[in-house]
Amino acid sequence: IQDMEATAFALEEALLAFAKFLPRTVVRMLLRNNKMHHLGMKPAEVGIHFSDIVNFTGIAEALSSTQLIQVVGEYLQEMSMIIISTGGTIDKFIGDAIMSYWNAPDPV
């Protein structure tokens, strides 16, 4: 039982470390589809998307911090819902920007 517990703990630690380099949704999909042992690279056509708020600095200077947080939160929430609903994966948020991609690791 101690060996099983130690193995489970090591697996959990490895998955948390792996999730630092890939979005958690991708790690979950790889686990769910039993593809962790097939990791590697292969050529693929992917769509990559970057977006941010036009004139963010000007907007930030004109709004209070509370208003700015609300505006950015609403923007990122709406963009996230669109990306996810179309089969995209959110790679990262960078301030007011969002980076996402489609067609990897599985085709959309």
N, C-alpha and C positions, 0 to 999 in steps of 0.2 A: 504494500500500500504506500509506503514511503517513496519507493521508486516511481510509482505512478503519480504521486503528488509532485515530486520533483520534476518529472517529465512535463506534467501539465503546467507547472510554474514556468519552466524553461520555454515551453511553446508560447505561453502568453507573453513573456518578455520578448521573444523573437518577433511575434506579431506586432507588438507595440512599436518595436524598433523599425520594422518594415513599414508600418503606417506613417512613419516620419518622412518617408520618401515617396509614398503614393497616397492619393486620397483614400480615406477609409472605405469609401464605397467600392473602390477598385479592389482593395484587399478582401472585403467581404465577398465580392463577386468571385474572386479567384478561389476563395475557400469554399463557397457554396457550390461552385461548378467543378470542384476537385482539380483545379488547374495549377496549384502551387508547384507541383513537380514538373510542369511544362514551361517554366519561366524561361524567357530568352527573348531575343529580338527577331523580328521578321519584317520585311518591307511591307508597308501599308500606306494607303492614302488616308490621311487624317485631316480633319478640319480644326484649325486652331483659331480661337477668338480672344481678342483683347478688347476691353471697353472701359471707358471711364467717363466721368462727368465733365462735359465741356465747361471751360472757365471755372474750374473748381476753386482756384485760389480767389478769384473775385467773389464767388458765392460764399466761400468760407469767411472772407473779410466782412461781408455784409450781414451775416447771420450770427445770432448768439450761439454759444457752444451747444445748447440744448436743441435749438432748431437745426443746426448742422448735423448733429447726431441723428435726428429724426429723418432728415432728407437723405443722408447717406444710407441709413438703415432701410428705408423704403426702397431706394434704388437697388441696393444689393439684394434685398428680398425678392423684388419683382424679377430682376435678372436671373437670380438663382432658380426661381420657379420655371421660367422660360427655358433655361438651359436643361434642367432636369427633365422637364416634360417632353423635350425633343430628343432625349437620349444622350445628352451631353454629360460630361464629367467636369465638375469644377476643380481646377487644379489649385488655384490660390486666389486669395484676396490681397490686394496691394493698395492699402489706403482706400481711395475711392474707385480703384480699378478692380477688374475681375478677369481672370484668365481661365479659359475652359477649352475643352477639345471634344471631338466626336470621332467615332470609328476606331477607338482603341480602348482596351485591349481586344474587344470583340466588335465586329461590324455592327453598325446601327441599321 
